[in-house]
Amino acid sequence: MVANKAVFLAFLLSVALNEAGVGGVQLGGLPDPVVTVPLSNGKSVSYSGKLELSDQKGFFASFSGIRYAKPPVGHLRFQFDMYEGLSKENGTKLLPVMVWIHGGGFVWGSSHRFIYGPTYLMDRPVLLVTINYRLQALGFLSTEDQKYPGNMGLLDQTQALKWVQKNIRYFGGNPDKVTIFGESAGGASTHFQMLSPLSKGLFHHVISQSGVAVSPWAIQVRSLENAKALAKKLECPDENKASMMECLSQVPARDLTVAVGSFFKLGLLPFIFVPRVDREATTPFLPDHPRVLMETGRFNKVPWLAGGTRNEALFFVLGSFVSDELRQLTKEHWGTQSKLMYLLGTYFEDKDEVLELIESHYFDEPWGGLDSIFDLERSLSDVWFTESIQHSMNAVSRHVDTYAYLLDHPTNAGWTKAALKMLPLKTNPDRLKRHWGTGHADDLQYLFKLEFLSPLTCERDVTVKELFLDTFTNFAIHGTPNGDGKSLMFKWPKFLSGSTSSKIFVYNPDSRLTTEYLSKETAEFWRNLHENYGLKPAVRDAKTEL
């Protein structure tokens, strides 16, 4: 069990090589690199790497399976150990560091290179780190008290960032120029790290793709209730917290994961074990609600790049576009499914009335026709992603330099189309060929080589890939996607809350600026919904100021 868990606390490090190489290794038919890192006890540890070729046939070194913390087993399963403090030394000619946090709804996923191949980014002057962290109950179960406050998965990420600060210079990385970036739950994670006082000083730029801390699927409530429900599933006592946690700590990890899966009612919905406000912790990771932290400016003041795709929910509803069978099933179960789809979080008081208002705003005709699927996609995109991203950009941009983007480039080479082919559904071939939009995770292929997708060969796809790589690495190097001002056809302006000028960069072969991430009408609808029905998290006195 120990070895099985340790993989969750390890990462892959990739660094582009110049003539100096890594650890003194020169290029050209020489052995794989070895990096030696001194330890605080006077000893040292050596990491053996592997020389590889980037997308453009340049050399880079990769170091896989580096452990940054003790395996979280036994009594550590639902807790987190902090380790020694940080030490930093300034180096010369060190590369900017980009730390990738994978997505997966805090339910599944890993940093495996089959999904996040580093070869594209290794043609840019950056050092890439991809990390793993605990998921599901192992990462986010809580009993709402000081002993088990939760957020172990986020604390894993923080611990990895501490390891980077302390050791990355030995691999040629600059600890004073670290960018964290991630997509979906990874995007929410980077935003959580930005909001946490425990992460202060560990990074210098943040990129959040298709996920923020106030996304309705990213905040856990009723944590103790969820923990007790899981205990019952596993025949553990649930009346006494200590006895319950002692029992859960002994349950095999596989059984724990299977039991969590039994809560899912619609795909992976509802998300049960995700991050939470842990103010009862001795040193809280998230001392207040993310909306409060953003509005009051209590977060790490670093430049932020955030955005998403034009049709986020397409990834989840594309089956209804191309399969009459799935569309009919959705129609039959709409009464129960709609509540799961639209009321993931608990931001609203009168849920039934709120559901009626959402349906009235988005749906122009009764469910069943093709137009209703378009309405479904548009509504879920806004509910799950767009509204919360828009709100966060408005709040954060009042305090730090913020850059907003939108990916609007339908393609046959994307994650959405690939996922659709895996569904056990009878599909309409003509509909399957059609471009329906740009779905959730369709941006990943422009940053990483996804081994299960065909290589990008279409000129327009390659253009978008180069745009992503240029702007993201510009941001990591300079703190602005504009870089030295030569990479883009026009200047990408900062996002200004309340401004009506063009400020959102649209990733497309014919890239442009737009004034709208969320339409004015829909933005007003959500603003009124929160004002009239939203739960208002109290602004509490913060003992931990940033």
Buried (B, 14 or more C-beta within 10 A) or exposed (E): EEEEBBBBBBBBBBBBBBEEBBBEBEEEEEEBBBBEBEEEEEEEEEBEBEBBEBBEEBBBBBBBEBBBBBBBBEEBBBBBEEEEEBEEEEBEEBBBBBBBBBBBBBBBBBBBBEBBBBBBBBBBEBBBBBBBBBBBBBBBBBBBBEBBBBBBBBBBBBBBBBBBBBBBBBBBBBBBBBBBBBBBBBBBBBBBBBBBBBBBBBBBBBBBBBBBBBBBBBBBEEBBEBBBBBBEBBEBBBEEBEEBBEBBBEBEBEEBBEBBEEBBEBEBBBBBBBBBBBBBBEEBBBBBBBBBBBBBBBBBEBBBBBBBBBBBBBBBBBBBBBBEEBBEBBBEEBEEBBBBBBBBBEBBEEBEEBBEBBBEBBBEEEBEEEEBBBBBBBBBBBBBBBBBBBBBBBBBBEBBBBBBBBBBBBBEBBBBBBBBEEEEBEBEEEBBEEEBBBBBBBBBBBBBBBEEBEEBEEEEBBBBBBBBBBBBBBBBBBBBBBBEEEBBEEEBBBBBEEEEEBBBBBBBEEBEBBEBBBEEEBBEBBBEBBEEBBEEBEBEEBEBEB
